Amino acid sequence: MRLRGARGGRDGKWAGLAGIREWGAGRWARSCRSCPIPHILEHLDRARCLALYTTSPCTFAAPRLCPSPHTHGLSKPYGRLPCVFNSEDWNQQQAPWDALGMASGAPQQSSQMAEETPGFLDAILHDFPAPLSPESPLPWKVPGTTLSQEEVEGELIELVLGFLGGRNVPPLLASSLACEVVAQLLQTDLSEFRKLPGQEEENDDDEEEKQTPVTLLDAKGLALSFFNRLWEVCCQWQKQVPVPARGPQRQWLVSIHAIRNSRRKMEDRHVCLPAFSQLFGLSDAVDRAYFAVFDGHGGVDAARYAAVHVHVNAARQPELLTDPETALRKAFQRTDEMFLCKAKRERLQSGTTGVCALIAGKTLHVAWLGDSQVILVQQGQVVKLMEPHKPERQDEKERIEALGGFVCHMDCWRVNGTLAVSRAIGDIFQKPYVSGEADVSSRGLTGSEDYLLLACDGFFDVVSHQEVTDLVQSHLVRQKGCGLHVAEELVAAARERGSRDNITVMVVFLRAPQDLLEGSVQGLGDSRADGRSQDLPSDLSEPETNIPQRS
């Protein structure tokens, strides 16, 4: 997302490249393909020079667990989970780490996960043999100083999934644990964590806020109590893991890559929830998975907030099971309202576009705000699912002008001369011209679909929809049907084409990449033999050939 006057930082040339990101306090995190933990280094040069198999000392943010040192050159032993450091086929056995240190790739097989589940719980209890005391350091970063009652569920889910994901706990087990622990905590009386309003809030002149005061809770106290609740559930499940937490689950292959690029800050966020139903305790037989990309501007607060709360608000909607489109639309709207309240309390000005895909059984539901996009590729052809919200769209321009705003061209089309998008979560000073109302669409899945691609405008501004299929296909040919690193190649292609914005790309394979490769080879042979191109199935839209306009 581009704001006027945005420039790259002093280290923008390197930060964000090759899996490097800022870690805070002058430190840098470098993703490593030889171990499941990103390395934390004190200097950017050391992070930049870290090779595929690290050979320099590093200090991890994760506990040091393994009783024997690994053989790839680390100065200290780290990691206790199943270790494949000596394996020659690491990339085939474990998911690669994307630029943000998050694992992507196919979940482990259900039978293997069931066998390893006690081991993951053993590892947690080995590192934390007793509940934490009030003086103990927390194993995760507390989300601010206060939380509203409505924000608690989303923030706690974010904490526990980040903690368990950092330990490579399988998605099904992590989601089931999160569901159980959050449900238990929300059933307790949270009044002990209530914080009295500060002097600044008491003197607020906003009459509306005085009429509807927000109950704020102490975030640190909640986080401590929440971890101890997690510890108790791990103790219980160590003896007997509930069947739903170790049952069969659809296997997903997801390739994710995100870089800061030449911008000063990384303002994109993404979400990958392959066990959505288990995370929210949905008891019907429908298997659901949720994927999203949020592209922030004016700061990262709105993007992070949306990445934490949109899916939670969707799960809260009673329409989710019967009318997912309405549930997603309401989820975006409610998240916008919640963030605007937070923005007033904390004087935040940021905003974010976003796009999400909810796969429920054999139906795909997408919702979006702004110019982040999702495309579906079916049998090698792009299927159009959405129209991004841009100020130059005639309907958007008319809506803005009817509200008293204006759209003008200042290096690109902008709302009131500022924002290059017409809908977004946040942007408190641009409401109501920049709307928080999402558009939605749905499509049945037949099993012939290849993959979904979700990305921000930093990608789609320079890579056309049709180019996506060519890039993915060429990657699969070179990698002999392995799609784990396809997002990384797509991001690199966007950089080569001149994108200077943050870039996030998520590819969700709906069929095995090897099948796509075999199908394309067969289709190519048939088309050459017939001397004509293949006919499109009747239910497909025409392939996209236009390059999206730069916004």
VODRENSE-437005 format. One line per 8 residues: number of its first residue (from 1); for each residue x, y, z of C-alpha. Coordinates in steps of 0.02 Angstrom, whole numbers, padded with zeros to 5 digits, m for minus. Example, Ala and Ser with C-alpha at 12.3 -4.5 7.8 and 13.67 -1.06 7.14 Angstrom:
! VODRENSE-437005
1) 00615/m00225/00390; 00684/m00053/00357
END
This chain:
! VODRENSE-437005
1) 00000/00000/00000; 00075/00166/m00052; 00053/00329/00042; 00118/00490/m00027; 00295/00527/00025; 00336/00347/00080; 00520/00303/00059; 00633/00158/00095
9) 00736/00159/00253; 00924/00158/00272; 00927/m00031/00277; 00785/m00054/00154; 00907/m00123/00026; 00936/m00277/00132; 00799/m00294/00261; 00661/m00405/00197
17) 00775/m00494/00073; 00816/m00678/00088; 00707/m00702/00241; 00778/m00558/00345; 00663/m00453/00455; 00682/m00331/00598; 00665/m00413/00769; 00675/m00257/00876
25) 00807/m00187/00994; 00932/m00175/00851; 00920/m00360/00811; 00877/m00452/00652; 00790/m00617/00620; 00850/m00730/00479; 00745/m00879/00426; 00843/m01040/00412
33) 00803/m01187/00302; 00906/m01304/00406; 00810/m01287/00568; 00633/m01244/00622; 00678/m01084/00716; 00727/m00914/00643; 00899/m00856/00700; 00912/m00692/00794
41) 01070/m00593/00760; 01135/m00431/00830; 01193/m00355/00666; 01112/m00339/00496; 01273/m00390/00408; 01276/m00556/00501; 01094/m00587/00459; 01127/m00543/00278
49) 01275/m00660/00264; 01192/m00808/00349; 01199/m00952/00225; 01069/m01085/00188; 01147/m01190/00325; 01199/m01069/00460; 01379/m01073/00517; 01383/m00924/00633
57) 01333/m00918/00817; 01159/m00851/00852; 01043/m00822/00999; 00870/m00893/00977; 00709/m00822/01046; 00651/m01002/01075; 00699/m01114/01222; 00854/m01221/01206
65) 00790/m01396/01222; 00885/m01529/01127; 01008/m01632/01232; 01126/m01658/01085; 01200/m01525/00971; 01144/m01514/00790; 01272/m01546/00655; 01245/m01395/00544
73) 01365/m01279/00632; 01269/m01202/00775; 01372/m01159/00927; 01233/m01213/01047; 01103/m01351/01046; 00927/m01295/01002; 00762/m01378/00966; 00686/m01535/01038
81) 00557/m01579/00907; 00593/m01719/00781; 00761/m01667/00712; 00808/m01684/00528; 00962/m01576/00526; 01066/m01717/00452; 00935/m01760/00322; 00980/m01730/00140
89) 00798/m01702/00091; 00754/m01569/00219; 00645/m01469/00101; 00540/m01623/00063; 00516/m01670/00246; 00483/m01502/00326; 00393/m01345/00269; 00504/m01199/00220
97) 00507/m01042/00326; 00443/m00888/00238; 00514/m00714/00260; 00416/m00685/00420; 00478/m00844/00503; 00312/m00935/00481; 00306/m01114/00422; 00213/m01150/00262
105) 00185/m01313/00171; 00087/m01472/00190; 00034/m01525/00365; 00098/m01691/00426; m00007/m01845/00393; m00142/m01876/00522; m00073/m02044/00578; 00100/m01972/00603
113) 00028/m01824/00698; m00071/m01937/00812; 00088/m02029/00858; 00187/m01869/00889; 00051/m01773/00983; 00107/m01830/01158; 00285/m01781/01112; 00235/m01601/01076
121) 00144/m01590/01243; 00293/m01671/01331; 00408/m01539/01257; 00299/m01396/01321; 00287/m01470/01495; 00473/m01508/01495; 00512/m01324/01466; 00378/m01263/01586
129) 00370/m01391/01727; 00257/m01279/01831; 00136/m01135/01806; 00213/m00963/01790; 00221/m00849/01940; 00176/m00664/01925; 00362/m00624/01922; 00403/m00749/01783
137) 00439/m00684/01608; 00302/m00727/01484; 00345/m00838/01335; 00256/m00720/01217; 00241/m00535/01184; 00093/m00455/01271; m00023/m00366/01146; m00015/m00191/01219
145) m00063/m00137/01394; m00252/m00154/01387; m00383/m00251/01291; m00568/m00223/01272; m00684/m00366/01319; m00722/m00395/01134; m00537/m00404/01088; m00491/m00539/01214
153) m00537/m00692/01113; m00443/m00641/00956; m00287/m00583/01048; m00277/m00742/01154; m00298/m00852/01000; m00158/m00755/00916; m00045/m00781/01067; m00071/m00968/01083
161) m00062/m01005/00896; 00099/m00907/00883; 00172/m00998/01033; 00122/m01170/00972; 00167/m01133/00791; 00342/m01083/00847; 00359/m01259/00915; 00298/m01340/00754
169) 00142/m01407/00839; 00029/m01475/00699; m00115/m01358/00652; m00252/m01477/00708; m00178/m01501/00882; m00134/m01315/00898; m00309/m01261/00847; m00393/m01387/00963
177) m00284/m01331/01109; m00320/m01149/01072; m00507/m01181/01064; m00509/m01272/01231; m00399/m01149/01325; m00485/m00993/01260; m00657/m01065/01297; m00607/m01107/01475
185) m00536/m00934/01508; m00686/m00844/01434; m00801/m00941/01549; m00713/m00869/01702; m00744/m00701/01783; m00625/m00577/01700; m00670/m00432/01815; m00509/m00457/01913
193) m00414/m00395/01760; m00519/m00239/01741; m00419/m00078/01733; m00489/00088/01789; m00493/00220/01651; m00341/00333/01650; m00347/00519/01679; m00331/00548/01493
201) m00486/00446/01458; m00585/00528/01597; m00555/00699/01522; m00605/00643/01347; m00728/00765/01271; m00807/00634/01158; m00987/00627/01219; m01022/00465/01128
209) m00878/00378/01218; m00941/00441/01386; m01113/00369/01351; m01043/00198/01300; m00885/00171/01404; m00771/00028/01353; m00718/m00096/01486; m00530/m00118/01473
217) m00435/m00267/01542; m00254/m00284/01593; m00169/m00372/01447; m00018/m00434/01546; m00122/m00511/01684; m00235/m00594/01556; m00086/m00663/01461; m00012/m00738/01620
225) m00175/m00818/01672; m00201/m00881/01495; m00031/m00966/01489; m00061/m01053/01654; m00228/m01113/01587; m00136/m01180/01434; m00015/m01270/01549; m00159/m01354/01641
233) m00241/m01413/01479; m00074/m01481/01417; m00059/m01581/01579; m00232/m01653/01552; m00206/m01692/01368; m00037/m01770/01402; m00132/m01913/01484; m00271/m01924/01355
241) m00285/m01818/01199; m00467/m01791/01144; m00513/m01881/00984; m00556/m01723/00884; m00381/m01656/00917; m00298/m01807/00836; m00426/m01858/00706; m00410/m01853/00515
249) m00398/m01684/00431; m00384/m01625/00252; m00203/m01596/00204; m00161/m01423/00135; m00009/m01366/00040; 00014/m01179/00063; 00164/m01080/00002; 00186/m00909/00084
257) 00319/m00777/00060; 00322/m00596/00119; 00456/m00462/00112; 00472/m00283/00170; 00557/m00238/00007; 00622/m00059/00000; 00494/00015/00120; 00543/00073/00293
265) 00423/m00045/00381; 00335/m00208/00347; 00150/m00167/00355; 00079/m00326/00276; 00006/m00468/00379; m00061/m00637/00326; m00163/m00776/00406; m00165/m00962/00370
273) m00289/m01066/00471; m00306/m01240/00394; m00405/m01303/00546; m00533/m01162/00557; m00677/m01273/00617; m00572/m01349/00756; m00508/m01178/00810; m00684/m01117/00844
281) m00762/m01281/00899; m00882/m01294/00752; m00965/m01463/00774; m01040/m01490/00602; m00959/m01607/00476; m00899/m01468/00361; m00710/m01448/00347; m00660/m01265/00340
289) m00497/m01174/00305; m00465/m00986/00309; m00331/m00886/00220; m00306/m00697/00217; m00186/m00558/00168; m00195/m00383/00242; m00098/m00236/00169; m00077/m00094/00295
297) m00040/00089/00264; 00006/00228/00383; 00071/00099/00507; 00048/m00085/00543; m00083/m00071/00680; m00237/m00091/00570; m00164/m00236/00469; m00114/m00329/00627
305) m00283/m00296/00704; m00376/m00362/00553; m00264/m00516/00545; m00309/m00553/00726; m00495/m00513/00728; m00580/m00536/00558; m00587/m00727/00568; m00640/m00719/00751
313) m00782/m00601/00709; m00833/m00715/00565; m00840/m00865/00682; m00951/m00765/00801; m01083/m00735/00669; m01233/m00854/00682; m01246/m00848/00492; m01075/m00930/00467
321) m01145/m01106/00451; m01289/m01061/00335; m01238/m00898/00249; m01048/m00876/00252; m01055/m00725/00135; m01157/m00626/00260; m01045/m00685/00402; m00888/m00624/00313
329) m00967/m00458/00267; m01019/m00429/00447; m00848/m00485/00509; m00758/m00352/00408; m00883/m00219/00461; m00870/m00264/00646; m00679/m00270/00639; m00680/m00096/00563
337) m00793/m00032/00703; m00685/m00113/00836; m00525/m00041/00764; m00600/00133/00751; m00639/00124/00938; m00460/00072/00972; m00396/00209/00858; m00492/00339/00958
345) m00425/00272/01123; m00245/00258/01065; m00242/00395/00932; m00203/00280/00786; m00219/00336/00605; m00174/00181/00505; m00284/00079/00391; m00277/m00084/00295
353) m00349/m00165/00142; m00381/m00351/00150; m00438/m00506/00060; m00488/m00673/00134; m00542/m00842/00070; m00647/m00963/00172; m00657/m01138/00100; m00807/m01226/00177
361) m00826/m01402/00111; m00844/m01387/m00077; m00880/m01200/m00080; m00760/m01055/m00091; m00810/m00889/m00010; m00704/m00733/m00033; m00720/m00560/00045; m00616/m00406/00013
369) m00589/m00222/00049; m00476/m00114/m00059; m00351/m00175/m00187; m00282/m00335/m00108; m00339/m00475/m00222; m00371/m00660/m00237; m00378/m00759/m00399; m00428/m00939/m00434
377) m00337/m01041/m00564; m00433/m01186/m00639; m00354/m01300/m00768; m00222/m01169/m00804; m00346/m01026/m00832; m00378/m00878/m00716; m00555/m00866/m00648; m00605/m00691/m00596
385) m00678/m00688/m00420; m00679/m00504/m00376; m00655/m00324/m00429; m00534/m00225/m00318; m00595/m00064/m00239; m00504/00082/m00318; m00552/00266/m00319; m00560/00271/m00509
393) m00699/00140/m00515; m00854/00233/m00572; m00966/00164/m00435; m00837/00201/m00300; m00808/00377/m00367; m00996/00412/m00366; m01013/00345/m00188; m00870/00454/m00124
401) m00935/00611/m00209; m01112/00580/m00145; m01040/00585/00032; m00953/00752/m00001; m00779/00686/m00040; m00682/00692/m00202; m00567/00586/m00309; m00417/00665/m00393
409) m00262/00607/m00487; m00099/00641/m00396; 00024/00516/m00474; m00124/00395/m00458; m00308/00410/m00415; m00334/00454/m00232; m00478/00484/m00112; m00474/00665/m00052
417) m00298/00676/m00121; m00231/00550/00005; m00272/00365/m00008; m00255/00259/m00164; m00395/00142/m00108; m00579/00178/m00081; m00617/00046/00052; m00516/m00007/00203
425) m00523/m00052/00386; m00468/00097/00491; m00418/00265/00416; m00517/00354/00550; m00496/00526/00473; m00556/00468/00301; m00722/00394/00358; m00850/00379/00282
433) m00769/00413/00114; m00656/00262/00137; m00786/00130/00174; m00765/m00019/00289; m00897/m00121/00199; m00827/m00275/00113; m00886/m00357/m00047; m00909/m00545/m00051
441) m00931/m00683/m00179; m00947/m00872/m00178; m00910/m01012/m00299; m00934/m01199/m00295; m00778/m01307/m00308; m00782/m01456/m00426; m00611/m01531/m00390; m00537/m01468/m00553
449) m00469/m01308/m00474; m00280/m01290/m00467; m00243/m01160/m00334; m00291/m00995/m00253; m00172/m00848/m00249; m00195/m00707/m00123; m00080/m00556/m00132; m00067/m00370/m00095
457) m00054/m00230/m00222; 00135/m00235/m00209; 00121/m00394/m00312; m00030/m00364/m00422; 00024/m00189/m00474; 00166/m00264/m00575; 00115/m00444/m00612; m00039/m00476/m00718
465) m00161/m00616/m00679; m00111/m00717/m00832; 00074/m00698/m00791; 00039/m00785/m00626; m00008/m00947/m00713; 00147/m00941/m00822; 00262/m00908/m00674; 00185/m01046/m00568
473) 00190/m01171/m00711; 00372/m01135/m00753; 00417/m01152/m00569; 00332/m01322/m00555; 00421/m01382/m00711; 00591/m01332/m00643; 00554/m01402/m00470; 00482/m01564/m00539
481) 00311/m01536/m00463; 00365/m01467/m00293; 00267/m01310/m00252; 00336/m01267/m00080; 00439/m01120/m00143; 00324/m01052/m00277; 00273/m00899/m00174; 00455/m00852/m00154
489) 00478/m00852/m00343; 00321/m00748/m00370; 00383/m00618/m00245; 00551/m00614/m00332; 00464/m00588/m00499; 00370/m00437/m00429; 00532/m00361/m00365; 00615/m00387/m00533
497) 00470/m00297/m00617; 00501/m00144/m00509; 00388/m00161/m00357; 00456/m00063/m00210; 00308/m00094/m00095; 00288/m00228/00037; 00249/m00391/m00053; 00150/m00537/00017
505) 00100/m00688/m00088; 00004/m00841/m00029; m00028/m00989/m00143; m00155/m01117/m00082; m00148/m01275/m00187; m00317/m01357/m00213; m00236/m01503/m00304; m00066/m01583/m00287
513) 00064/m01482/m00384; 00125/m01642/m00466; m00050/m01667/m00537; m00048/m01491/m00608; 00118/m01525/m00692; 00061/m01689/m00768; m00102/m01611/m00826; m00014/m01465/m00910
521) 00106/m01579/m01003; m00038/m01685/m01065; m00138/m01531/m01113; 00011/m01459/m01207; 00030/m01619/m01306; m00155/m01624/m01349; m00158/m01443/m01405; m00007/m01469/m01518
529) m00084/m01624/m01593; m00249/m01537/m01628; m00163/m01379/m01688; m00278/m01275/m01579; m00291/m01215/m01399; m00395/m01309/m01272; m00577/m01260/m01251; m00623/m01184/m01084
537) m00753/m01273/m00978; m00922/m01187/m00989; m00920/m01132/m00807; m00756/m01035/m00820; m00738/m00850/m00845; m00629/m00791/m00987; m00445/m00783/m00938; m00379/m00617/m00877
545) m00259/m00531/m00995; m00256/m00352/m00931; m00123/m00290/m00811; m00201/m00206/m00658; m00178/m00019/m00656; m00051/00049/m00535; m00136/00128/m00384
END
